[in-house]
Amino acid sequence: MSTPLLLEFFDRLPPLMIGDDEEQWAAGAREAMHLFRAEVKDRYGEGTLQRLLNSTCERTRRAAVLALGLLGTIDSNAPLAKLLHDEDPLVQRFASDALWELWFRGGTTDQNWSLQQAIRKDDMKSVRKALDDLIGRAPTFAEAYNQRAVWFFKKGEFGRAVRDCETVLKLNPHHFGAAAGMGQCYLKMKKPRAALRAFRQALDINPTFDHLHETIRAIEQALEKE
C-alpha cells in the first residue's frame, strides 16, 4: 500500500517523542507547522482527514489528528474525541490539543473572532460584558459559556460557573475541560461527592488527565473517613 501524502508532509516536521515537552516542540516547529498546514489544506478535505483517523498506522492517525486541529471544524469534534482513547499516547495528546482548537472555532467566523477578542481584554468587567454579548448572539456556542465559567470561577462565583459548565456539556458532551472545571467548582463549594462525579466524568472523556487520578483518590479517601 502506498504511503499517504499526508504522512510525507507529517514526516517533515521535527520528531516528537513520547515524554517530550509538546509546547517546546511546537515552538521549535512553528515554521514547519505552517508549511504542514498549507500543504494539507491544499490537498485534503476535512472528510478525508476524518477517515484517516481510522488508519491502522499510528503515524497516519497522528498526522490526521494534527491536521484536523489546524484545519478542522466542529464537525470533527466527535471523531477526534474518540481518539482520546487511542492506544497511542501521542495520538491521545494530539487529540486533546486538537479538540481545544476546534472548540475555539466552534462558532461562525465572526463569533470565533469575538471570543478571541473577549478573552484578551485587559479588565475583568470588559471580559464579562463581551462574553455575555457573545452568548446573547450565539446561544449554542459552547466555548463562550466555558470561558464565562472560567470568569465566574476567577471571581469566586462557583455556582454560576457550574451552571455554565453544565450548559457547555449539554452543547458539547465531549468537553472534558468543562467537566474538570465543574469538579474544581464543587470542591470550592465543599461538595466533594459532586466534585467526584465531575472529575470521573472528565476522566471518562479524556483518560490523558492523569493528574485527576490523584485528585479522585484524595476525595475518595476523605469521604471514607466521614
N, C-alpha and C positions, 0 to 999 in steps of 0.2 A: 504494500500500500504506500502511495506517495505521501511525503510529509506535507501537512497543511501549510500553506503560505504563512498563515498566522504564526506558526511555530518558528518559521525562519525569522519573522520580524521580532518575535519574543527573544530568540536566542542572541540577538544583537544587543540586548540590554545587559548591563553588568550583572553577574550572577548574584543571586540572593540565596543564602543557605539557611536552613533551619537553625534558629538561635541568633541570627544576625539582627542588628538593630534596624528595623524597617524604615524608620524616619531618616536615619543616616544614609541608608541605601537609596531612598527616594531623592534625597538632596543631591547625592552624587550622580544620580541617573537622570537628572532633570532634562538635559538636552536630548539624551537618548529616548526618554519617555515622550517628549514632544514629537520626535520622529516616529516612534512606535504608534502614537495616536494618529498621526497624519496618514501613515501607511495603512493602518487598519480602517480608518474612515473611508479611504479611497477604494478599498477592495471588499469590505464586508458590511452586510446589513445586520441589524440587531437580531433578527430571527436566526440567521446563520450562526451568530455567536452563541445564541442560546442553545442551539443544537449541539455545538461543540462542548458545552458544559457536560454533556453526557459521554464524552470520549473516554475510552478505557485507558488512554495515555494521560498520566497525571500532569505532564508538562503542557499538553494541549489544554487541559482544564485550567491550569494556572494562567495560561495566556488568554483564554476566553474570559475568565473572571476579571483579570486586569483590564482587558479591553472594554468590558461592559461597565466597569467602574469609571472609565474615562469617557465613554460614549453612550452608555445605555440610558434608557428612560425608566420610569417607574414600572413599565410593563415587564421589566426584568427582575422586579422585586422578589416574587415567589421563586423563580428558578434559581436566583442567587442564594436565597435563604436556605434552600435545600443543601447547598454546598457548604454551609456552616457545619454540616455533619459528615463532610467528606473524610475519607481515610487518610488523605494527605494533609499534613499540618499547614503547609504553605497555601494550599487551596483554601483552607479554612480562614487563614489570616487575610488573604486577598479578598475573600468573600465578605468578611466582616467590614473591611475598609471600603469595599465597593458599595455595600449597602448604604453606608453613611453618605457616600457621594450621590447615590440615587435619591435618597430621601430629601436631600437639599435641592434636588432638581425635580421634586415631585409635583410641582405646580406648572403653571404656564411660564413662559419665558419672563414675562413681567412680574409674576408672583415670585419666582425664584430670585430675581434681581432685588425685589422688595425685601425678601427675607434676609439676603446678604447685607443690604443696607441697614436693616433694622438692628441686627446683632452687632454691627460695627459702630453704632452710635456711642458717643462718649459718656452720656449720663443715663442713669437707670430709668429716669422718668421718660425720656425720649424713646428708649428701647421699648418700654411697656406700651406707650401710645402707638408706636409703629407696628408692634405685633398685634395689638387689638384691632387696628385698622386693617391689617392684612387678613386676620381671621374673619373680620366682617365681610371682606371682599371674597375670601377663599375659604369657606367653612369646611371644606373637605381636604385641606392641605395639612396633612398630619404633622409635618415637621414644624409648622408655625406654632401649633399647640405645644409641641415638645420644647421648643425654645422658650415659650412663655412659661412652661412648667419650670424650666431652669431658672427663669427670672423670679418666679414665686419662691422657689427653694432658696435662692440667694437672699431674698427679703424675709425669710422665715415664715412665709405663708404656706405651710406644708399641706394643709387640707386642700387649698386651691391648686397646689401643684399636683396632688394626687388626682384631682378631678380632670385636670388637663392630660395627665398621663393615661388615665382611663380612656379619654377621648382618642388619644393617639393610638392606643391598642385596638380600639373599635375600628378605626380607619385603616390601621396597618398592623395586623396581628403579628407581624414579623419583627416589630420594633423592640429589640432586646434592650436598647438604651432606655426606653420609657419604662419597661418593666423593672430594670435595675434602679432607675431613678425613683420609682414609686416605692421600692423597698427602702431606699435611704430616707424617704419622707416618713414612712411608717416608723422607722427607728427613731427619728426625731420626735415623733408623736407618741413614743413609748407604747407602740403597738407591735410587739415582737412577732406575734403569730401572723399578722397581716404582712409584716416585712418578710417573714419566712416564705409565705406563699408567693410574694412578688419576686424574691430572689430565685426561688426554684423555677418560676416561670421564665425568668431571664436566662437561666442556665439551660433550661429545656430548649429554648430558642437558639441560644448560642453557647455551645459547650466549650468554646475557647475562653470564656470568662473564668479562668482558673482561680482568680482571687476570691470568687464567690463561694468556693467550696469551704474555705476557712471561715468566711462570714456566716455561712449556713451552720457549720459545726458549732460555732460560738453561740449562736442563737439557740440551737437545739440543746446544748449543754446548760444554758441559762434557764431554759424552760423546764428542763428535767429537775432542776433544783427548787422549783416553786412548790 
